[in-house]
Structures are given as C-alpha cells and as structure tokens.
C-alpha cells in the first residue's frame, strides 16, 4: 500500500498508510501530482484567535459588506455568517471572485470553523490543502465510515457547503438546500484527524430532521442518498501515533515537506 510522509518543522515525520483500494490509489496519485507542482498550504488553528478573526472581519466588511464583527464566535452565529460564504462561493466557486480576495476568503472560512467551538486550540484535524481545480469524481461505491479515530486520514471537503453529518452536528437547518453539499468529488488534500469521532451516527434521525426543515430537499435527492453521504470519508491512517501526539505539543506547526512511497 502507498505511504505519504508528512514532515512538520522540527518534528518527526508522520507516516500515512493509504488504503488498498482503487479510489485510495487515485487519491494518492492526485496528492503526489499536486505536490510535484507546488507546496500545499497548512494553516495551524492555534493562529486563529478572536483578535485575528476580528481583523479579518473588518476586511470582510470593507470588501464584501459582511457584518461579521462580534464579541464571540460560536456555533450559532458562525452558521449565520457561513451563509455569506455559501451565497458568494457555494454555487459557482472562487472563479466569481477577483484573485486578490482568495486569501481573505480562505482565512475567513477556516477561522470561522476554528472558533465556532471556542478558542480551544487545535481540534478536529490538521488540514493540508492545495487551492486548485484538480481532482476526480468520487465513485458512489465509496463507503463513508461511521466513526473516525485519532490518526485517521480523511478526504478533503471539496465544497464550501457542509455534509449531512456536519449540518446535523452543528444543528444548522437554515436553508439545507443551499448549505448541504454531498461529497461527490475528490480534491488534493491531507486531513489528519486529531480527535476521536466515536459518537454513533443515526442516519434515520438525520433524514427525519431534514424532512422537517426542508422536505423539498429530501424529495429531490431521496433518503438513501442522504444516508449514503452521512459519515466520514476515511482514506487511510497514521501508523506512528506517538509522533502525531508529539507534533501536537508544538505551539505552531509549520509544514516542511511531503514524501511518497509507492
């Protein structure tokens, strides 16, 4: 099976074992090809303080007219703020926005999700990504997992919108038809889970809430499709978890390099 080594500055390399499936091999090739073209971006969530987010919000107000200035960023107001991103980017993407604003939009989006659970440092996953249009359609036969463990590798969310599970976890049922995006495309990106997502997923409960808040969405896509895309898109795992734990003791992680073993 293919391996990817992720090296952060002054830290031991993380050994990522990619699954032995056709889709996983395609994913590995996509990441390898992307790295041959350019260095990916890693944003350390420890950088995203409320002070920094307020400075971003001031720019967003001046450039886009968005009112994101607040005393606290939490799940409730982040769901509301996120609608601005969905309207601007959710349908047609970044090509509708002048290139000079790409950075601020990525910073706003990432910072919003970091702070929605409180400024508690790193949580969720370490996200390494490329900003390009490369990728491939995700075969419907791919199975989303019911849990995601510390050290698991998941596919990068390809859209500004949210999966059915994320909508449920955030209890964001405002305009599901706009917010919900099924994970149908594989983009280059390495997301390393640093949390154990072990809560049992009740897909029937999620469908029931979707029916309550947006029955037209359920009628359009069908219950089985929503259930199919409810879960975690796990594609591999870190084999040296002790090194991952050591990396997390660093205040600010700086990505150094990737290497590949076919």
C-alpha positions in Angstrom: 0.0 0.0 0.0 1.3 3.5 -0.7 2.7 5.7 2.0 2.9 9.5 2.4 5.3 11.0 4.9 4.3 14.4 6.3 7.1 16.4 7.9 6.5 19.5 10.1 9.5 21.6 11.0 11.5 20.3 14.0 9.1 17.3 14.4 9.3 13.6 13.5 7.8 12.6 10.2 4.2 11.2 10.2 3.8 8.0 8.3 0.5 7.9 6.5 -0.6 4.5 5.2 -3.2 4.9 2.4 -5.9 2.3 2.0 -5.6 -0.6 -0.5 -8.5 0.4 -2.8 -8.8 1.8 -6.3 -10.1 5.2 -5.0 -7.3 5.4 -2.4 -4.7 4.8 -5.1 -6.3 7.5 -7.3 -6.2 9.8 -4.3 -2.6 9.0 -3.6 -1.7 9.8 -7.2 -3.6 13.1 -7.1 -1.8 14.2 -3.9 1.6 13.2 -5.3 1.0 15.0 -8.6 -0.2 18.1 -6.8 3.0 18.2 -4.6 5.1 17.9 -7.8 3.6 21.2 -8.9 3.5 23.3 -5.8 3.8 23.2 -2.0 0.5 22.8 -0.2 -0.9 25.2 2.4 -1.2 24.3 6.1 -3.0 26.6 8.5 -2.4 26.0 12.1 -5.6 26.6 14.1 -3.7 27.9 17.0 -3.1 31.1 15.0 -6.8 31.9 14.8 -7.5 34.0 17.9 -10.6 36.1 18.2 -8.4 39.2 17.7 -7.1 37.9 14.4 -10.7 36.9 13.3 -11.9 40.4 14.1 -9.2 41.9 11.9 -10.4 39.6 9.1 -14.0 40.5 9.8 -13.1 44.2 9.4 -11.7 43.5 6.0 -14.7 41.4 5.0 -17.0 44.3 6.0 -15.0 46.7 3.8 -14.7 44.4 0.8 -17.9 42.3 0.8 -20.2 44.3 3.1 -20.5 41.4 5.6 -21.2 42.2 9.2 -19.1 39.5 11.0 -17.8 41.7 13.8 -18.9 40.3 17.1 -17.8 39.7 20.7 -17.8 35.9 20.3 -17.7 33.4 17.5 -19.9 30.4 18.3 -21.9 27.7 16.5 -25.0 29.9 16.3 -23.5 32.9 14.7 -21.0 31.0 12.6 -23.9 29.2 10.9 -25.4 32.6 10.0 -22.0 34.1 8.9 -21.3 31.0 6.8 -24.4 31.7 4.7 -22.5 34.7 3.2 -19.8 32.4 2.0 -22.3 29.9 0.7 -24.1 32.6 -1.4 -20.8 34.0 -2.7 -19.0 30.7 -3.4 -21.3 27.8 -2.9 -22.7 27.7 -6.4 -20.1 29.0 -8.8 -16.9 28.9 -6.8 -13.9 31.2 -6.5 -13.8 32.0 -10.2 -16.5 34.6 -9.5 -14.2 36.5 -7.1 -11.1 38.5 -8.0 -8.0 36.5 -7.2 -6.7 39.1 -4.7 -9.5 38.2 -2.4 -8.9 34.4 -2.4 -6.6 34.5 0.6 -9.0 36.5 2.8 -11.9 34.2 1.9 -10.0 31.1 2.8 -8.8 32.7 6.1 -12.4 33.7 7.0 -13.8 30.3 6.2 -11.1 28.4 8.1 -11.1 30.8 11.1 -14.9 30.7 11.4 -14.8 26.9 11.8 -11.9 27.0 14.2 -13.6 29.5 16.6 -17.2 28.2 16.4 -16.4 25.8 19.2 -14.5 28.4 21.3 -10.8 29.3 21.1 -9.6 26.0 22.4 -6.6 25.4 20.2 -6.5 22.6 17.7 -9.4 20.3 17.2 -10.9 18.1 14.5 -8.0 17.6 12.1 -4.8 19.0 10.7 -5.7 20.3 7.2 -3.1 20.3 4.4 -4.5 21.5 1.1 -3.9 22.8 -2.4 -6.0 25.6 -4.0 -6.5 24.3 -7.5 -9.3 22.6 -9.5 -7.6 19.2 -9.8 -9.4 16.1 -8.7 -11.8 13.4 -9.8 -15.4 12.3 -9.2 -15.8 10.1 -6.1 -17.3 6.7 -7.1 -20.6 6.1 -5.5 -19.3 2.8 -4.2 -17.0 4.5 -1.7 -18.2 3.8 1.8 -18.3 6.6 4.4 -17.4 5.4 7.8 -19.5 5.6 11.0 -16.6 6.7 13.1 -13.2 8.4 12.7 -10.3 7.7 15.0 -7.3 9.8 16.2 -4.8 9.5 13.3 -7.3 8.6 10.6 -6.8 10.4 7.2 -10.0 11.7 5.6 -10.7 13.2 2.2 -10.7 17.0 1.9 -14.2 18.6 1.8 -14.4 19.8 -1.8 -17.1 22.4 -1.3 -17.9 25.5 0.8 -21.1 23.7 1.9 -21.4 21.0 4.6 -22.1 17.3 4.6 -25.3 16.0 6.1 -23.4 14.9 9.2 -21.8 18.3 9.7 -25.2 20.0 9.3 -26.6 17.7 12.0 -23.7 18.2 14.4 -24.0 21.9 14.1 -27.8 21.9 14.2 -27.7 24.2 11.2 -31.0 23.6 9.4 -31.4 27.0 7.9 -31.7 26.6 4.1 -30.5 23.0 3.8 -30.8 23.1 0.1 -28.1 25.8 0.0 -25.9 24.5 2.7 -25.8 20.7 2.1 -23.2 19.5 -0.4 -22.7 15.8 -0.9 -19.1 14.7 -1.0 -19.0 13.7 -4.7 -15.5 14.9 -5.7 -12.0 14.2 -4.5 -9.7 17.1 -4.2 -6.0 17.0 -3.3 -5.7 17.5 0.5 -4.5 15.6 3.6 -6.7 15.9 6.6 -5.3 14.1 9.7 -7.8 13.5 12.5 -6.6 14.6 15.9 -9.9 13.8 17.6 -11.8 10.5 18.2 -15.2 10.9 16.4 -16.9 7.9 18.0 -20.4 9.1 18.6 -22.9 6.7 17.0 -24.4 8.1 13.8 -28.2 7.6 13.4 -28.8 8.4 9.8 -32.5 7.9 10.1 -32.6 10.7 12.7 -30.7 13.0 10.4 -33.1 12.2 7.5 -36.1 12.9 9.8 -34.7 16.4 10.7 -34.0 17.1 7.0 -37.6 16.2 6.3 -38.8 18.5 9.0 -36.8 21.5 7.9 -36.5 21.0 4.2 -38.8 18.3 2.8 -38.2 19.5 -0.8 -34.5 18.7 -0.4 -35.3 15.2 0.7 -37.9 14.7 -2.0 -35.3 15.9 -4.6 -32.4 13.7 -3.5 -34.1 10.8 -1.7 -33.5 9.3 1.7 -31.0 6.7 0.6 -28.7 9.3 -1.0 -28.6 11.4 2.2 -27.8 8.3 4.3 -25.1 7.2 1.9 -23.2 10.5 2.2 -23.7 10.6 6.0 -20.3 9.6 7.6 -16.6 10.2 7.5 -14.6 9.8 4.2 -11.7 7.9 5.7 -8.9 7.1 3.2 -6.0 5.9 5.4 -4.3 6.3 8.8 -1.2 7.5 10.6 0.9 4.5 11.6 3.1 6.2 14.2 0.5 7.8 16.6 3.1 8.6 19.2 4.8 11.0 16.7 1.4 12.6 15.9 0.9 13.2 19.7 4.4 14.8 19.9 3.6 17.1 17.0 0.5 18.4 18.8 2.7 19.6 21.7 4.2 22.3 19.3 2.6 25.7 19.7 2.6 26.5 16.0 3.2 23.7 13.4 4.9 24.7 10.2 4.7 22.3 7.3 8.2 21.4 6.0 7.8 18.7 3.3 5.9 15.6 2.0 7.5 12.5 0.6 5.9 9.5 -1.2 6.5 5.7 -1.3 4.6 3.8 -4.0 
